[in-house]
Amino acid sequence: MPKNIEEFWEVNAHHTKQLDILRNTLLHCGLIETFKWSFPTYTLKNKNIVSIGSFKEHYALWFFQGVFLSDHAKILTNVQEGKTKAMRHWKFTTEEIDTDLVKMYVLEAIDNQKKGLEVKRQRDTSYTIPPELLGQLSQNTSVVEAFYNLTKGKQKEYANYIADAKQEKTRLKLMDKIIPMILAGKGLNDRYN
């Protein structure tokens, strides 16, 4: 995987001409070139608009909020149906690029960004409290208070951490480990932040 934009161009020399055309088109639309996730990524006011990808048999544009594009030419696809919510992919397999069409899509993506159109990521914070944790909560009011003062996400981390242990003795051992963390108001993964 390329570590910077220069390396990206070197590694993908087999599509140099096409990638240069896409790059110049994106830059002429007023986007700022950055490098994220091993790909040239083009932004507007620090918001990701589009990225260029290159592979053995094709090259591509990824529109970060492509779900909002009109897609008049019916060229955009959702690469991971059911998983990917906003991003849409434009796969190129020929050497010719319709730069006017690319520009039309990019300008619409820019306009959508200016309008604030964005798929908001929703996190599932639902969880079931395992019996061992429920037992601790019912016995100690300070643990109850500390647990429910945590964010829903942190509560879920603790509940799942205990529930995922297969044996009861393991779950009880883990309870001894997490109670001081809960009382300190820390999440299970705070030590990694």
N, C-alpha and C positions, 0 to 999 in steps of 0.2 A: 504494500500500500504506500502510495506517495506521502511524504511527510510535509511537503510544501507545494505551492502552486507551480514553481519551476519544475519540480520533479514530476508533477502530474503531466505537464506537457511533454517531458522527455519520455515517460513511460508509455504515453499514448501517441507516439509519433505516427502510428499507422492511420490515424484520423486527423493529422495536423491541419490540413486544409479546412476540413469541415468544422473542427473545434475552433479554429481562428475566426471563421465566419460567424459562428454562434457567439463567441466571446465579443467580437466587435459589435455585433448587433445589440447584445445586452448592454454593453458600455455606452453605445450611442443612445440608448433609451434612458440614460441617466442613472443607472445602477452602479453601486460601489462593489468592486471585486474583493472578496475575502476568500479564505480557505477553511472549510469546516468539514469534518467527517471524511477527510481524504479527497474532497472534491472542490473545485472552484464554485463558490456560492456568491450570489449577487443579492445585495441588500438595498433597502431604502429606509433611511432613518433607523438603522440597526435591526430592521425586521427582514427576515429571510423571504425573498421573493421567488427565486429560481436558482437551480443548481445545474451544472453540466456534468454528465457522466460519460464514460467511454469504456467500452468492453470489446471483446475480441471481434464479434460479428456486427456490432451496432454501436451507436452513440446516442445520447439522450438528453432531454431537458426534464427536470423535475420541478413542478410548480408546487410550492409548499402549501398554498391555499387554493390549489387547482380545482377543488370541488365547486368553487364559485364561478369558474370560467364558463362562458357560454358554450364553448367548444363547437362552433359553427361547422368546422371541417371534420368533426367526429374523429379526432386523432388521439385524444387523451384516454389513458386507461388507468385503472386502479390496480396496481401490481399485486397487492395483497387484499383481495376482496374479503370483507368481513373484519379485517384488522385495521387497515389504513382508512382513516376518516377524511382527511383533508388533501393529502398529497395526490397529485396526478402526474402521470409519466407520458412523455412524448418520445417515442422510439423512432430513430432514423436508421434506415438500412440502405439508403442510396447516397450517392455522392452529392446530389443536387439538393440544395436547401432553398425553400421559398422564404427569403428573408422578410418579405412583406408580411407573410402569414405569421412568421415568428414574432415580428415586431407587433402585430395586432394582438397576439396572445399576451405578450409581455406587457404592453401598455394597458391592457385590460386588467392584468394581475396587479400592476402598479395602482391603477385606479381603485380596484377592490381594496387594496391595502390602505389607501388614503381614506376610503369610506369606513374602514375599521372592520371589514368582513373577515372573520376568523373563527375557525372551529375551536371552541374551548375544550381543553382536555378535562374530562370528568373522571375523578377517581372514585372507585368503589370503596367506601369506608364501612360497609356493613360487615359485621362479624358476630360470632357466637362465643359467649364466654364459656370456656371449658370448666368442668366441675371443680377442679383444683383451684383455679383462680377465683371462682365464685365462692368457694369455701373461705378463702383468705379475705375476700371482700366482705363477707357476712360476719367475720369475726373481729375485724379491726376497722374502726371508723376512720382512722387516719389514712389507711391504705385506700379505703373507698374514696375519700375526698381527693387524695393525690391522684388516683387512677382517673377519676372523672374530670380532673383539672387538666389532664393531658389532652392533646388534640385527638380527634377521632382516628386519625391515621396511626398515631402512636399506640392508642388503645388496641387497635386492630393488630399491630405488630406483636404486642405482648400476648394477646389472645391466641393468635395463630402460632406463635412460638411455642406456647405450652401445648396447644391442641395437636401440633405436628409430631410431638414426641410419642412414640409407640407404646412405651411401657409406663405404667402408673408411677413406679419408683423414679423413673427419669423425669416425669412431669413434676413430681414433688421436689426433686433435686433442683430443677430449673426454677421452681417457685422461690426457693431459698436465694437463688442468684438474682432474680428480678425484683423482689420486694424492696431491697434498698434503693434500686434504681428508680422504681416508681415513686418511692417516698422522697427521693431527691428531685423529682420532676423531670427526669430524663427519659428519653425514648430509648428503645432497645438498641438502635443503631447510632445514637448520638456520639458514641465513642469514635465512629468513623468520620464524623463531620469536622 
